[in-house]
Amino acid sequence: MIKKKYQITPAFFQEVYVRQEWESQWELFQLVRDWEQIVESHIAEMSMPAYFRGQELYVYVDNSALMQQLQFLQHDLLGKVNQVLRRKKITGFRWLLKPHDEERLLEEKKIMPFRSVDTTECHTFRDMVSGIEDDTCRKALYRLWYSFKTR
């Protein structure tokens, strides 16, 4: 198999930029950055541009009441958003409820309160695993048991 070698030139970067559709992503970045100037600040706190699909801009919102409010403001917003966009022009919006921040929820689940372990329970478990000859395995099993008991 013959590998095609690329020469790094401005034309090469432009070709990659166009092929990967980074221009659209760049414009979305600019919309997110300037969102507070486009919409009112209290609306910007509860919404944000999500992505483009075709000629529509999908916008995440916190609640359905805000969806309805933005639907009424759609005509004005359309003009403001199209002023910010350089090449891409949108014809409408779609409102989506924000997905839950799953990463934050997972982090909250990881932080569990520490529970103390009774010393007699520790001694009892150590006696139980004392029959394991391999010192490394015995200590690893004890650490596993202890971490399970404390969380």
N, C-alpha and C positions, 0 to 999 in steps of 0.2 A: 504494500500500500504506500503510495506516494503522499507525503504530507505537503499540503499547500502552505507555502511561506508567505506571510503578509509583511508588507512594508508599512511601517508606522508613519503615516502621512496624515495631514489634515483631512484629506478626502476619505481615508480609512476610518477615522473617528466619526466623520459625518455619516458614513454608511452604517456604522454600528449604531449610532445615535438614532437614525431613522428606522433601521431594521428592528431594534429593540423597543421602539415606541417610547423612548425616554422623554421625548418632547412633551407628550401627554402627561407623563408623571411629573415633569418639571412644572408644568402649568398647574397641576393639582397641588404641588408643594407651595406654589405662590398663592393659590387660593386659600390654603390652610393658614399660611403665614399672615395674609391680609384679611382673614375672615371677619375679625372684629371691626375693621373699617368698612367692610361691605354691608354687614348687618349690624344692628344695634348691639351694644355690649352685653346686655342681659340675654339676648338671643344667642350670641356667640358662645356664652358660657354653657349653653344647653344644646349646642349643635356644632357640627363640623362637616366639611366636605369629605366624602368617603372615596368615590371613584367615578370615572366616566364610563358609560356604556353607550356606544353610539353617539348620539348628539344630546344625551341626557346626563345631567349631573346627579349622582346619588348622594344624599346628605343624611348623615346620622343625626337623630334627634333623641332627646331624653324621654319624651312622653307624647302621647297622641294629641293632647291639647295643643302642644307646640306645632305638631304636624298641621293641624287645622289652621292655626294662626299663620304659618308660613305659606300655606296654600293661598290664603288671601293676599299675601305680600308677593306672591310669585312673579307677577308682571314687573314690579319694581326691581325685585332681586335679579331678574333675568337681564335687565339692562346693565345693572351694576356689575354683575359677574362677567358679562361679555366685554365690558370695558377693561377689566383686569386681564382677561385672556388675550393673548396676542394672535395666535393662529387658529386655535380651536374655538368654535362658536357653538353654544348650546341652544337648544330649542325648548328645553323644559327641565323640570326637576322630578326626582322621585325621593320620597321621604322614607327613611328606614329607622326603626327603633334601634338605638345603640345596643350592640351585643354586650353581654356581661363581660367584665374584665376577668377572664378566666385565670390569667396569670396571678392577679392580685388575690383571687379567691383561693388559689392553690397555696400561695404564700401564707394566707391567714390560716389555712388548715395545717400547714407545717408547724406553726407556732402553737404548741400545745402547752398547757400548764405543767410544770414539773411536779411530780408526785414523789414523796419520799417512800423509801422501801424499809420495812421493818428489819432490824438487824438479825433477828432470829430467822426470818425468812431467807435472808442472804446466807446465813450459816447452813441452813437446811439445804439450800440449793447447792452450795459448795460441797457439802457432804455427798449429795446425790451424784455430782459430776466428778468426784474424786477418783472414781474407778477408771476414768479415761486416762490412758497412759501418756498420750502425746500432750505435752505441756501447752503447745501452741493451740491445739484444738480445744483443750479444756478452757483456756483463758478466753478464746474467741466465743465459745458457747456461753460462758459466764457473762461476757460483755453484751452479747446479744440478749440474753435473758434480762440483764439489768436495764438495758435501754428500753426493752419492751415494758418492763414494770414501772419505769419512771415516766413514761409518756402515756 
